[in-house]
Amino acid sequence: MTTPTAAGRSEADSAAAPRAGAVMPRGLVILLGAAALVVAVAGIRAAAWLIAPTFLALVIVIVISPVHQWLRRHRVPGWAATLALVLLVYGVLIAFSVVMIVSVAKLATLLPQYTDRLQALVAEATDALGRFGVGSAELRHVAGGLDAGKLLSLVGALLADLTGVTTNVVFLLALLLFLSMEATGIDARLLEIAAARPQVTVAMKGFTRRTRRYLVVTTIFGLIVAALDTIALAWLGIPLVVLWGLLSFVTNYIPNVGFALGLLPPAVLALLTGGWRLTLIVILVYTAVNFVAQSLIQPRYVGDAVGLSAATVFMAMVFWAWVLGPLGLLLAIPATLLLMVVLVDIDPQAGWVAALLRAPPRAEHHRLRSFVPSRTAGAGRGRKATGQHRRRSGQRHG
């Protein structure tokens, strides 16, 4: 009987060792992945003051990069094209900040004029609720909490927050400058990455394409909705129509709940200005304009551009608002697209995750594709039968 040599045993042990060491219980893998996810999310939330403006600057550069390429194709020097884009973005951001600060300051000076009207509305609401059987003690407690002093203090806190954002704005402007300068060589870097990891390059190009299309479509519809809302509010005599139009434009980037956030302030001001009838008119106008544009027309284009299901978009909005703060509401969809690129698109084995998160194909497209071939085949069979009938008729006549 032969016995294996020591060299043979060592080779067999070394071949079996990696296979034995590579096996890990699935439950342990899930627990380790969940722990790593919790640590990563906690780190992102702790550094939200840095990550949110950085990602916002990256998204802005992605959107304006085609303009830079267009200028370069028209033989504009690289430094001049970059400088023109930076100045354009700086001008838009500075104008936006100035309009917001001035409008909120005017709102703070306007609200004290409606103190008496607010107290009267609170008294009317208290009497109406009392007729429905609500206790007088509860009504007095609620009415005591709804005074103009607390409302004015809330506006003052909002103004303090706006002045505190100045450091973030300066940081954002600096980031835009450096990222715009770095964007000129991004094509060469993607080619270098494609030599070793082609799937990474494909995923990054898909991310930029979908993000750009989503923001362009949302911006166009936001401008249309903001213009219509501003005209309607001016016609109704609501004060500070520029502020409410700007608010409607910004909240258009917030999925699902942006309509309600943009409607609430002008509706409250309409209640203080003209009563319940004017408030109802404002609500109806906003519903007619924003619902048709944001709920019926825009999702058809945004869904095609993003490719995410409605449930995924809603959960992403809640998650990124919790992680990044208010700016996470605006960056929810681009941040989700980037997360899918990093964790899903570059991994061929993670296709099942993409199938769960992406929007399903439209049923009418499937019906159209299933209808057209059968229709064509039927037409072909009809033409063939007609030809055979004509040949038989010709033979009989012959």
C-alpha positions as CSV (number, residue, x, y, z in Angstrom):
1,M,0.0,0.0,0.0
2,T,1.3,3.4,-1.0
3,T,1.3,6.4,1.3
4,P,1.2,10.0,0.1
5,T,4.5,11.8,0.4
6,A,4.9,14.9,2.6
7,A,5.1,17.1,-0.5
8,G,1.9,15.7,-1.9
9,R,0.1,16.3,1.5
10,S,1.4,19.8,1.7
11,E,0.1,20.6,-1.8
12,A,-3.3,19.1,-1.1
13,D,-3.6,21.0,2.2
14,S,-2.6,24.3,0.5
15,A,-5.2,23.7,-2.2
16,A,-7.9,23.0,0.3
17,A,-7.1,25.8,2.7
18,P,-8.4,28.7,0.5
19,R,-11.6,26.8,-0.2
20,A,-12.2,26.2,3.4
21,G,-11.3,29.7,4.4
22,A,-13.4,31.3,1.7
23,V,-16.6,29.9,3.1
24,M,-18.4,32.3,5.4
25,P,-21.9,31.9,6.9
26,R,-24.5,34.0,5.1
27,G,-25.9,35.4,8.3
28,L,-22.4,36.6,9.3
29,V,-22.0,38.3,5.9
30,I,-25.4,40.1,6.3
31,L,-24.5,41.2,9.9
32,L,-21.1,42.6,8.8
33,G,-22.7,44.4,5.8
34,A,-25.4,45.9,8.0
35,A,-22.8,47.0,10.6
36,A,-20.6,48.6,7.9
37,L,-23.7,50.4,6.4
38,V,-24.6,51.8,9.8
39,V,-21.1,53.1,10.4
40,A,-20.9,54.6,6.9
41,V,-24.3,56.4,7.3
42,A,-23.3,57.7,10.7
43,G,-20.1,59.1,9.2
44,I,-22.0,60.7,6.3
45,R,-24.5,62.3,8.7
46,A,-21.7,63.6,10.9
47,A,-19.9,65.2,7.9
48,A,-23.1,66.5,6.3
49,W,-21.9,70.1,6.6
50,L,-19.1,69.2,4.2
51,I,-20.6,66.4,2.0
52,A,-23.8,68.3,1.1
53,P,-22.3,71.5,-0.4
54,T,-19.6,69.4,-2.0
55,F,-22.1,67.1,-3.8
56,L,-24.2,70.2,-4.7
57,A,-21.2,71.7,-6.4
58,L,-20.4,68.5,-8.2
59,V,-24.0,68.3,-9.5
60,I,-23.9,71.9,-10.7
61,V,-20.6,71.2,-12.6
62,I,-22.1,68.1,-14.2
63,V,-25.1,70.1,-15.4
64,I,-23.0,73.0,-16.9
65,S,-20.2,70.8,-18.4
66,P,-21.9,70.5,-21.8
67,V,-21.9,74.3,-22.1
68,H,-18.1,74.2,-21.5
69,Q,-17.7,71.6,-24.2
70,W,-19.8,73.7,-26.6
71,L,-17.6,76.7,-26.0
72,R,-14.5,74.6,-26.6
73,R,-15.9,73.3,-29.9
74,H,-16.3,76.9,-31.0
75,R,-12.6,77.6,-30.4
76,V,-13.0,79.5,-27.1
77,P,-9.9,79.1,-25.0
78,G,-10.2,76.7,-22.1
79,W,-9.5,79.3,-19.4
80,A,-12.1,81.7,-21.0
81,A,-14.8,79.0,-21.1
82,T,-14.1,78.0,-17.5
83,L,-14.2,81.6,-16.4
84,A,-17.4,82.3,-18.2
85,L,-19.2,79.3,-16.6
86,V,-17.9,80.2,-13.2
87,L,-19.1,83.8,-13.5
88,L,-22.5,82.6,-14.7
89,V,-23.0,80.2,-11.8
90,Y,-21.7,82.8,-9.4
91,G,-24.1,85.4,-10.7
92,V,-27.1,83.0,-10.4
93,L,-26.3,81.9,-6.9
94,I,-25.6,85.4,-5.7
95,A,-28.8,86.8,-7.2
96,F,-30.8,83.9,-5.7
97,S,-29.3,84.5,-2.2
98,V,-30.0,88.3,-2.4
99,V,-33.6,87.8,-3.5
100,M,-34.2,85.3,-0.7
101,I,-32.6,87.4,2.0
102,V,-34.4,90.6,0.9
103,S,-37.8,88.9,0.5
104,V,-37.6,87.2,3.9
105,A,-36.6,90.5,5.5
106,K,-39.7,92.2,3.8
107,L,-41.8,89.3,5.1
108,A,-40.6,89.9,8.7
109,T,-41.6,93.6,8.4
110,L,-44.9,92.7,6.8
111,L,-46.1,90.1,9.4
112,P,-46.7,92.6,12.3
113,Q,-49.4,94.3,10.2
114,Y,-51.5,91.1,10.4
115,T,-51.3,90.7,14.2
116,D,-54.9,91.7,14.7
117,R,-56.1,89.7,11.7
118,L,-54.3,86.6,13.1
119,Q,-56.0,87.0,16.5
120,A,-59.4,87.4,14.8
121,L,-58.9,84.2,12.8
122,V,-57.8,82.3,15.9
123,A,-60.9,83.5,17.7
124,E,-63.1,82.4,14.7
125,A,-61.5,79.0,14.6
126,T,-61.9,78.6,18.3
127,D,-65.6,79.4,18.1
128,A,-66.0,77.0,15.2
129,L,-64.3,74.2,17.0
130,G,-66.4,74.9,20.1
131,R,-69.6,74.3,18.1
132,F,-68.3,70.9,17.1
133,G,-67.9,69.9,20.8
134,V,-64.2,70.6,21.4
135,G,-63.5,71.5,25.1
136,S,-63.0,75.1,26.0
137,A,-59.8,74.4,28.0
138,E,-58.1,72.7,25.0
139,L,-59.2,75.6,22.8
140,R,-57.7,78.2,25.1
141,H,-54.5,76.3,25.2
142,V,-54.2,76.1,21.4
143,A,-55.2,79.7,21.0
144,G,-52.6,80.8,23.5
145,G,-49.9,79.0,21.5
146,L,-50.9,80.8,18.3
147,D,-49.8,84.3,18.8
148,A,-48.0,86.7,16.5
149,G,-45.0,87.0,18.9
150,K,-44.0,83.4,18.4
151,L,-44.5,83.7,14.6
152,L,-42.2,86.7,14.5
153,S,-39.6,84.9,16.6
154,L,-39.8,82.0,14.1
155,V,-39.1,84.4,11.3
156,G,-36.2,85.9,13.2
157,A,-34.8,82.4,13.6
158,L,-35.1,81.9,9.9
159,L,-33.3,85.1,9.2
160,A,-30.5,84.0,11.6
161,D,-30.2,80.7,9.7
162,L,-30.0,82.5,6.4
163,T,-27.1,84.7,7.7
164,G,-25.4,81.6,9.1
165,V,-25.5,79.9,5.7
166,T,-23.1,82.6,4.4
167,T,-20.0,80.4,5.2
168,N,-21.6,77.5,3.3
169,V,-22.2,79.8,0.3
170,V,-18.6,80.9,0.3
171,F,-17.4,77.3,0.6
172,L,-19.8,76.3,-2.3
173,L,-18.4,79.1,-4.5
174,A,-14.9,78.0,-3.9
175,L,-15.8,74.4,-4.7
176,L,-17.4,75.4,-7.9
177,L,-14.3,77.2,-9.0
178,F,-12.0,74.3,-8.4
179,L,-14.4,71.6,-9.7
180,S,-14.9,73.7,-12.9
181,M,-11.2,73.8,-13.4
182,E,-10.9,70.0,-12.8
183,A,-13.8,69.2,-15.2
184,T,-11.7,70.1,-18.2
185,G,-9.6,66.9,-17.9
186,I,-12.4,64.5,-16.9
187,D,-12.6,62.8,-20.4
188,A,-8.9,61.9,-20.3
189,R,-9.3,60.5,-16.8
190,L,-12.3,58.4,-17.8
191,L,-10.3,56.9,-20.7
192,E,-7.5,56.0,-18.3
193,I,-10.0,54.3,-16.0
194,A,-11.7,52.5,-18.9
195,A,-8.4,50.7,-19.7
196,A,-8.5,48.9,-16.4
197,R,-12.2,49.0,-15.3
198,P,-14.5,49.6,-18.3
199,Q,-17.6,49.0,-16.2
200,V,-16.7,51.9,-13.9
201,T,-16.5,54.3,-16.9
202,V,-19.8,53.1,-18.3
203,A,-21.5,53.5,-14.9
204,M,-20.1,57.0,-14.3
205,K,-21.2,58.2,-17.8
206,G,-24.6,56.8,-17.1
207,F,-24.8,58.7,-13.8
208,T,-23.8,62.0,-15.4
209,R,-26.2,61.5,-18.3
210,R,-29.2,60.7,-16.1
211,T,-28.4,63.4,-13.5
212,R,-28.1,66.0,-16.2
213,R,-31.3,65.1,-17.9
214,Y,-33.2,64.9,-14.6
215,L,-32.0,68.4,-13.5
216,V,-32.6,69.9,-16.9
217,V,-36.2,68.6,-17.1
218,T,-36.9,69.6,-13.5
219,T,-35.5,73.1,-14.1
220,I,-37.6,73.7,-17.2
221,F,-40.8,72.6,-15.5
222,G,-39.8,74.5,-12.3
223,L,-39.4,77.7,-14.3
224,I,-42.8,77.2,-16.0
225,V,-44.6,76.5,-12.8
226,A,-42.9,79.4,-10.9
227,A,-43.8,81.8,-13.7
228,L,-47.5,80.7,-13.7
229,D,-47.7,80.8,-9.9
230,T,-46.1,84.3,-9.7
231,I,-48.6,85.6,-12.3
232,A,-51.6,84.1,-10.6
233,L,-50.5,85.4,-7.1
234,A,-49.9,88.9,-8.5
235,W,-53.3,88.9,-10.1
236,L,-54.9,87.8,-6.8
237,G,-53.0,90.6,-4.9
238,I,-50.9,88.4,-2.7
239,P,-47.8,90.2,-1.3
240,L,-44.2,89.1,-2.1
241,V,-45.1,87.2,-5.2
242,V,-41.4,87.0,-6.2
243,L,-40.5,85.2,-3.0
244,W,-43.4,82.7,-3.5
245,G,-42.5,82.1,-7.1
246,L,-38.9,81.5,-6.1
247,L,-40.0,79.1,-3.4
248,S,-42.2,77.3,-6.0
249,F,-39.2,76.9,-8.3
250,V,-36.9,75.5,-5.5
251,T,-39.5,73.1,-4.1
252,N,-40.0,71.7,-7.6
253,Y,-36.7,69.8,-7.0
254,I,-38.2,68.1,-4.0
255,P,-40.1,65.0,-5.0
256,N,-43.6,64.2,-3.8
257,V,-43.9,66.9,-1.0
258,G,-42.5,69.9,-2.9
259,F,-45.9,71.0,-4.0
260,A,-47.2,71.2,-0.4
261,L,-44.1,73.0,0.8
262,G,-44.4,75.6,-1.9
263,L,-48.2,76.1,-1.3
264,L,-48.3,76.5,2.4
265,P,-46.7,80.0,2.9
266,P,-48.7,81.8,0.2
267,A,-51.9,80.1,1.4
268,V,-51.3,81.3,4.9
269,L,-50.6,84.8,3.7
270,A,-53.7,84.7,1.6
271,L,-55.6,83.7,4.7
272,L,-54.2,86.7,6.6
273,T,-54.9,89.1,3.6
274,G,-58.3,88.1,2.2
275,G,-59.8,85.4,4.4
276,W,-60.9,81.9,3.6
277,R,-62.2,82.6,0.1
278,L,-58.9,84.0,-1.1
279,T,-57.1,81.0,0.5
280,L,-59.3,78.6,-1.3
281,I,-58.6,80.4,-4.6
282,V,-54.9,80.2,-4.1
283,I,-55.1,76.5,-3.3
284,L,-57.2,75.8,-6.4
285,V,-54.8,77.8,-8.6
286,Y,-51.7,76.0,-7.2
287,T,-53.4,72.6,-7.5
288,A,-54.4,73.3,-11.1
289,V,-50.9,74.5,-12.2
290,N,-48.7,72.3,-10.0
291,F,-50.7,69.2,-10.1
292,V,-50.9,69.1,-13.9
293,A,-47.3,70.0,-14.4
294,Q,-45.6,68.1,-11.5
295,S,-47.9,65.1,-11.1
296,L,-49.1,64.4,-14.7
297,I,-46.6,65.7,-17.2
298,Q,-43.2,66.0,-15.4
299,P,-43.0,62.5,-14.0
300,R,-43.3,61.0,-17.5
301,Y,-40.0,62.8,-18.4
302,V,-38.3,62.6,-15.0
303,G,-39.1,58.9,-14.7
304,D,-37.6,58.2,-18.1
305,A,-34.5,60.2,-17.2
306,V,-34.0,58.8,-13.7
307,G,-35.3,55.2,-14.1
308,L,-36.2,54.9,-10.4
309,S,-39.6,53.7,-9.1
310,A,-41.9,56.1,-7.2
311,A,-41.4,54.2,-3.9
312,T,-37.6,54.4,-4.3
313,V,-37.8,58.1,-4.9
314,F,-39.9,58.7,-1.8
315,M,-37.7,56.6,0.5
316,A,-34.6,58.2,-0.9
317,M,-36.1,61.7,-0.2
318,V,-36.8,60.7,3.5
319,F,-33.4,59.1,3.9
320,W,-31.3,61.8,2.5
321,A,-33.2,64.5,4.3
322,W,-32.4,62.7,7.5
323,V,-28.7,62.2,6.6
324,L,-27.9,65.5,4.9
325,G,-30.5,67.9,6.3
326,P,-32.7,70.2,4.3
327,L,-30.3,70.2,1.4
328,G,-30.8,66.4,1.2
329,L,-34.4,67.0,-0.1
330,L,-32.9,68.8,-3.2
331,L,-30.1,66.2,-3.7
332,A,-32.1,63.1,-3.0
333,I,-32.3,61.8,-6.6
334,P,-28.7,62.6,-7.7
335,A,-27.4,61.1,-4.4
336,T,-29.4,58.0,-5.0
337,L,-28.1,57.7,-8.6
338,L,-24.5,58.1,-7.3
339,L,-25.1,55.4,-4.7
340,M,-26.4,53.0,-7.3
341,V,-23.4,53.6,-9.4
342,V,-21.0,52.9,-6.6
343,L,-22.8,49.9,-5.1
344,V,-24.9,48.4,-8.0
345,D,-23.9,49.4,-11.5
346,I,-20.2,48.6,-11.3
347,D,-20.9,45.1,-9.8
348,P,-22.3,42.6,-12.4
349,Q,-23.6,40.4,-9.6
350,A,-25.8,43.2,-8.2
351,G,-28.3,43.3,-11.1
352,W,-31.1,42.1,-8.9
353,V,-30.8,45.2,-6.7
354,A,-31.2,47.4,-9.8
355,A,-34.2,45.4,-10.9
356,L,-35.9,46.1,-7.5
357,L,-35.1,49.8,-7.4
358,R,-35.7,50.9,-11.0
359,A,-39.0,51.9,-12.4
360,P,-40.8,49.1,-14.3
361,P,-41.3,49.5,-18.1
362,R,-44.5,51.0,-19.1
363,A,-47.3,48.6,-20.0
364,E,-48.3,50.5,-23.1
365,H,-44.8,50.1,-24.5
366,H,-45.1,46.3,-24.1
367,R,-48.6,46.3,-25.6
368,L,-47.3,48.4,-28.5
369,R,-44.4,46.1,-29.2
370,S,-46.6,43.0,-28.9
371,F,-49.2,44.6,-31.2
372,V,-47.0,45.8,-34.0
373,P,-45.3,42.5,-34.9
374,S,-48.6,40.6,-34.9
375,R,-50.2,43.4,-37.0
376,T,-47.3,43.2,-39.4
377,A,-47.4,39.5,-39.5
378,G,-51.1,39.6,-40.1
379,A,-50.7,42.1,-42.9
380,G,-48.0,39.8,-44.4
381,R,-50.3,36.8,-44.3
382,G,-53.1,38.9,-45.8
383,R,-50.9,40.0,-48.7
384,K,-49.7,36.4,-49.2
385,A,-53.2,35.0,-49.2
386,T,-54.3,37.8,-51.6
387,G,-51.4,36.9,-54.0
388,Q,-52.4,33.2,-53.9
389,H,-56.0,34.1,-54.6
390,R,-55.0,36.2,-57.6
391,R,-52.8,33.5,-59.0
392,R,-55.6,30.9,-58.7
393,S,-58.0,33.3,-60.3
394,G,-55.6,33.9,-63.2
395,Q,-55.2,30.1,-63.7
396,R,-58.9,29.6,-63.8
397,H,-59.4,32.5,-66.2
398,G,-56.5,31.2,-68.3
